[in-house]
């Protein structure tokens, strides 16, 4: 989590800072094989050089970016969790519960689907 230390400390609002730290810590604790990095000013998790999941903060939500394939695969689950989405991301409102099972399934999907990938993004 050292990789994310400066990113987290720069979040001005305490509730957003704590929620972001909680989610990033959960991912790292549950998927210790993932590497951490900051790219495009966003915390990201990668595996063997390929993108698995990223996050960014906004005024009203924590955005989760599993790539468009992840959004397509889990559209129904995202809707069921009550999150809004685009083709690139879904939004967890700051006052909503985090659906950690959904995050887990997305990470497992990307790990399996991108096994052996030599590029950062899907082609």
C-alpha positions in Angstrom: 0.0 0.0 0.0 3.0 2.2 0.1 2.4 2.9 -3.6 -0.9 4.6 -2.8 0.2 6.5 0.3 0.6 9.9 -1.4 -2.6 9.5 -3.5 -4.6 8.7 -0.4 -3.1 11.4 1.8 -3.9 14.0 -1.0 -7.7 13.3 -0.7 -9.0 16.3 1.2 -12.3 15.0 2.5 -11.9 12.5 5.4 -14.8 10.2 4.5 -13.6 9.9 0.9 -10.0 9.4 2.0 -11.1 6.6 4.5 -13.4 4.9 2.0 -10.7 4.9 -0.7 -8.1 3.5 1.6 -10.6 0.9 2.8 -11.3 -0.3 -0.7 -7.7 -0.3 -1.9 -6.6 -2.1 1.2 -9.3 -4.7 0.7 -8.1 -5.4 -2.8 -4.5 -5.7 -1.7 -5.4 -7.9 1.3 -7.6 -10.3 -0.8 -5.4 -10.4 -3.9 -1.8 -10.1 -2.7 -0.5 -11.3 -6.0 -1.6 -8.1 -7.6 0.9 -5.3 -8.2 0.1 -1.7 -7.3 0.8 1.4 -9.3 -0.3 5.0 -9.9 -0.9 5.7 -13.6 -2.9 8.6 -15.1 -3.1 9.8 -11.5 -5.2 6.8 -10.5 -4.5 3.8 -8.2 -4.4 0.6 -10.3 -3.8 -3.0 -9.7 -2.0 -5.1 -12.3 -0.8 -8.6 -12.7 2.2 -9.7 -14.7 2.2 -6.3 -16.4 -1.5 -6.3 -17.5 -4.3 -4.0 -16.1 -6.7 -5.7 -13.7 -8.7 -2.9 -11.9 -8.4 0.8 -11.3 -10.1 3.4 -9.2 -10.6 7.2 -9.2 -12.4 9.6 -7.0 -15.0 12.1 -7.9 -17.2 14.5 -6.0 -20.1 12.0 -5.6 -18.5 8.6 -6.0 -15.6 6.3 -6.2 -15.2 5.1 -9.8 -14.2 1.5 -10.5 -12.6 0.7 -13.9 -12.4 -2.9 -14.9 -12.1 -2.2 -18.6 -15.2 -2.4 -20.9 -15.1 -6.2 -21.0 -15.6 -6.2 -17.2 -18.5 -3.7 -17.4 -20.2 -5.9 -20.1 -19.6 -9.1 -18.1 -21.1 -7.7 -14.9 -23.7 -5.1 -16.1 -26.6 -6.9 -14.3 -24.6 -7.2 -11.1 -23.6 -3.6 -11.2 -27.3 -2.6 -11.7 -28.4 -5.0 -8.9 -25.8 -3.3 -6.5 -27.5 0.0 -7.3 -24.5 1.6 -9.0 -24.6 3.7 -12.2 -22.3 2.8 -15.0 -20.8 3.8 -18.3 -19.1 1.5 -20.8 -15.8 2.2 -19.0 -16.6 2.4 -15.3 -19.1 2.1 -12.6 -19.7 4.5 -9.7 -20.0 3.6 -6.0 -21.6 6.6 -4.2 -19.7 7.7 -1.2 -22.7 7.0 1.0 -23.4 3.5 -0.5 -22.2 0.1 0.7 -19.3 -1.4 -1.2 -20.3 -4.6 -2.9 -17.0 -6.5 -2.3 -18.3 -9.7 -3.8 -18.8 -7.8 -7.1 -15.2 -6.4 -6.9 -14.0 -9.9 -6.1 -15.8 -11.4 -9.1 -14.5 -8.7 -11.4 -10.9 -9.2 -10.3 -11.2 -13.0 -10.7 -12.7 -12.5 -14.2 -9.9 -10.2 -15.3 -7.2 -12.5 -13.8 -8.6 -15.4 -15.7 -9.5 -13.6 -18.9 -6.2 -11.8 -19.2 -4.0 -14.8 -18.3 -0.9 -14.7 -20.5 -1.6 -11.1 -21.8 1.6 -9.3 -22.8 -0.1 -5.9 -23.2 -1.4 -3.5 -20.5 -4.9 -3.1 -22.0 -7.1 -5.6 -23.8 -6.9 -5.5 -27.6 
